[in-house]
Amino acid sequence: FALVNLIDKTQMAARLAVTPRTLENWMKLGYVPYIRIGRVVRYDLEEVTSALKRRHGRNYRKEESKQKES
């Protein structure tokens, strides 16, 4: 069984360059997969990245390539 690296909301928001509030909104809208353990919410970076790529297609890849160029 594979070990999953889970990160918290602040870390995930920083990785996505959005505010924690935006991340909460995306959770409510079902854009971002998350894991709730009691009151604690954690994210798998690979799953979230995959979900956003599927949802936003070309737009996400363009932003990703812009960041690599900088």
N, C-alpha and C positions, 0 to 999 in steps of 0.2 A: 504494500500500500504506500502511496506517495505522500510525502510530507508537504503540507500546504503552508505557504507563508502568508499569514494574515496580518493586515495592518489596520490601524484605527482610522477614524474619520478625518482627523487633522492631517495625518500622513497621506491619505488617499486624495484629499482636496489639494494638498501641495503638489502631488504627483500629476494631477490633472490640471493644475493651474486655475482652480476655481475656489470659491469660498465654501466653507463647510455648509452654509445654508443652501447653496446651489446643489451641493451633493445630496442634502436631505430632500430637496425638491425632486431631484432625479430618482431618488429611492421611492418616493411616494408615487411618481409617475411610472415606475417600473423600468426605467432606463438602465439602472445599475443593480446588478445582483449583489446581495449582501448576506451575511450570516449573523443571526441574532442568538446570543447565548445569554439567557436571562435578560438583563437590561443592557448588556454590552453588545455593540454592533462592530463587526469586523468585515473586511473586504479582502478578496483574493485579487491582487493586482492583474494577474493574467486573465481572469474571468471578466473583470470590469473592462479591461482594454478590449477584449474580444467582443463584448456586448456593445461597446460604443462604436467599434469598427463596423459591426453588422448594422447597427442602427443608422450611422451617419455616412457610411460608405466613402465615397470620393472625398468629401469634405474633411473627414478625419485624417486620411492619408496625406492630403495637402498640408494640413497643419503640422503633421508629424515630420514631413520633409522640410518644411520651413525651419523647424526647430533644429534639425540636423545641420542645415546650412549655416546657422548662426554660430 
